[in-house]
Amino acid sequence: DDFEVSCIELDTAVDAARRAGALGARMVGGGFGGSAIGLCGLTRVAAIAAAVTAAAARHGFPAPGFLRAAPAGAAHRCR
């Protein structure tokens, strides 16, 4: 909000993901039409993606794309 770098498409995706059960969701990457990330368990992925897709369609936005990522260990120095 402070820097006004989000957009209605990202705000819609984040809101829909949260309402659908994401543990958290936010705009990432600097905005201006960037990306949103949502955190959820494996059992919620399909429902959250469907909710975000439906919200985009209701607003007349293009269908969003999704990339699934699994958490990994923290960065560390190799010895």
Phi, psi and omega per residue, in radians:
D1 nan -0.696 -3.088
D2 -1.062 -0.685 -3.050
F3 -1.820 -0.047 3.107
E4 0.890 0.855 -3.117
V5 -1.830 0.008 3.101
S6 -1.540 -3.076 3.078
C7 -2.586 2.899 -3.068
I8 -1.060 -0.605 3.130
E9 -1.105 -0.784 3.121
L10 -1.192 -0.750 3.125
D11 -1.059 -0.688 3.109
T12 -1.127 -0.767 3.134
A13 -1.103 -0.789 -3.138
V14 -1.104 -0.821 -3.139
D15 -1.075 -0.765 -3.136
A16 -1.133 -0.718 3.127
A17 -1.097 -0.761 3.134
R18 -1.125 -0.775 3.132
R19 -1.108 -0.533 -3.106
A20 -1.473 -0.005 3.044
G21 1.960 0.156 3.064
A22 -1.098 2.457 3.097
L23 -1.177 -0.454 3.083
G24 -2.962 2.722 3.098
A25 -2.755 2.545 3.133
R26 -2.850 2.867 3.037
M27 -1.308 2.462 3.114
V28 -2.333 2.780 2.986
G29 1.493 0.269 3.048
G30 1.687 -0.224 3.032
G31 1.393 -2.535 -3.027
F32 0.923 0.803 -3.135
G33 1.545 0.421 -3.105
G34 -1.289 -2.169 -3.055
S35 -2.302 2.847 3.008
A36 -2.141 2.617 3.093
I37 -2.200 2.448 3.098
G38 -2.220 2.518 3.121
L39 -1.925 2.186 3.138
C40 -2.756 2.878 3.025
G41 -1.338 2.828 -3.105
L42 -0.989 -0.586 -3.090
T43 -1.261 -0.212 -3.110
R44 -1.802 -0.140 -3.032
V45 -0.976 -0.923 -3.071
A46 -1.093 -0.751 -3.117
A47 -1.146 -0.702 -3.141
I48 -1.205 -0.753 3.095
A49 -1.061 -0.724 3.116
A50 -1.116 -0.702 3.138
A51 -1.153 -0.715 3.122
V52 -1.167 -0.744 3.115
T53 -1.082 -0.760 3.132
A54 -1.138 -0.705 3.121
A55 -1.118 -0.708 3.105
A56 -1.092 -0.776 -3.141
A57 -1.091 -0.720 3.128
R58 -1.055 -0.554 3.140
H59 -1.595 -0.030 -3.130
G60 1.352 0.358 3.127
F61 -1.491 2.743 3.038
P62 -1.057 2.686 3.103
A63 -1.109 2.311 -3.139
P64 -1.338 2.752 3.003
G65 -1.790 2.702 -3.104
F66 -2.276 2.470 3.017
L67 -2.178 2.240 3.089
R68 -1.611 2.383 3.112
A69 -2.335 2.526 3.095
A70 -1.843 2.507 3.116
P71 -1.159 2.667 3.122
A72 -2.353 3.000 3.122
G73 -1.145 2.858 -3.136
A74 -1.217 2.769 3.061
A75 -1.136 2.572 3.113
H76 -2.669 2.813 3.135
R77 -1.387 2.257 3.085
C78 -1.335 2.466 3.114
R79 -1.942 nan nan
